[in-house]
Amino acid sequence: LALAVSALLPWAITPLLTGAFGNFIIPLQIGARDMAFPFLNMLSFWIFFLSGGVLFGSQFLPTGSSGSGWTAYPPLSTPVGGIPGWGQALWALSLVLMGIAIIMGAINYVTTVIRMRAPGMTYLRMPLTVWGFWLSSILNAVFVPIIAAGLIFLLMDNVLGTQFFVAGGKATIKGGDPLLYQHVFWLFGHPEVYILILPVWGIVSDLLSTFSRKPAFGYRTTLTCMCIVTLLSGLVWGHHMYVSGMSPLLGKSFMFLTLLISIPTSVQFLDWIATMWKGALRFHTPMIFAMSVVFVFGIGGLTGLYLGTVTSDMYLHDSMFLVGHFHYTLAASVMMGSFAGIYYWFPKMCGRMMNEFWGKVHFYGTFIALNVVFFSVMVVGYAGQHRRLYDPSAYDFIKPLMPLNTLTSIAAFVLGAAQIIFVLNFFISLKRGAKASRNPWESATLEWTVD
């Protein structure tokens, strides 16, 4: 489970959005022939591939793989509190390698946008999709080195016997602190949310405009909000640590900043609604996926207000409510936004159209199952169910919630099965799909003007 969860975000979403879409879309939309540093781009890919190989290889060690969960909090991730062996060390090494690859890619993307834009392509003429990838890359360049440093310290604790994150009776050297890792982890971990969601915000903004047949409402306002969120994203990490024993005054400061960052995201949400308002909407598959992002991100944002407030977070922290909020905000939004991008740019990438009927079957199967899963998770979390329970039915107060837990599991299997439709549609369309015209969506961005 730790491998699956820790691999989902960095080894699935990052290569799909930042890697695939970023490399394909950025040069086309700004009128560049290629990325600024092609060799660095290639090197980034192979180091990223190596990081996945190291993580996969850690599963076959005699002493077992990482057993400390996706956050790898000490002491569970150190020899004094975790499973002895090289599993945790290889987990940390794989993430360090992945960080190196991401930093290389970030340098490439940032430089490409600054230096490679076509004549006349000013910053305020760039599509919001490019802005999303660019701001995401800036965050990668700034914050990935922070988590890389923490992981190197963790690696040294596991391999060299250092004690950066060891304290108390197990420590033989003074000065170590497990909470130091948590601060380093979340100082990266919260910007990582925006690293993953900013490209989706850009994609959704442009797709809503295209299929509403009108310019994006409040282009400069939306752009300003994206920039403000980027700036504030590195100042709110402490809301993940309200229950860690931090000073109440410090918690109050993080609460203020957390609630403050909700303002630009709310304005951006209203800009999306205004873009569709009185538009000539065309409900093609990319459009309905983009519209679903507005819905699921709205629910995720509203529920986040309770977790950003110290008093309510004390009750909801580490409950299934938090799991539901997180997955609405990030997993659901990023997944649905990624599907919107795939359906939208598939004709440009492959010269064929994906089947509209099966695309919509895929959408409704995914959207309905997804909401059943994550809304049910929030309900049981509000009722008090903890997020890390081997057998929830062992607790009397949770037993009445077990039918809802069963429904969640069934819906999760349906959600997984719905993706089979997408996979079949993708590969069948690749071979037999209708030939795409040069600009099938009648979009106004540059990528559709070139062969």
Summary of the structure (lengths in Angstrom):
residues: 451
radius of gyration: 22.4
end to end distance: 43.8
largest distance: 69.3
contacts: 1555
relative contact order: 0.08
helix: 75%
strand: 1%
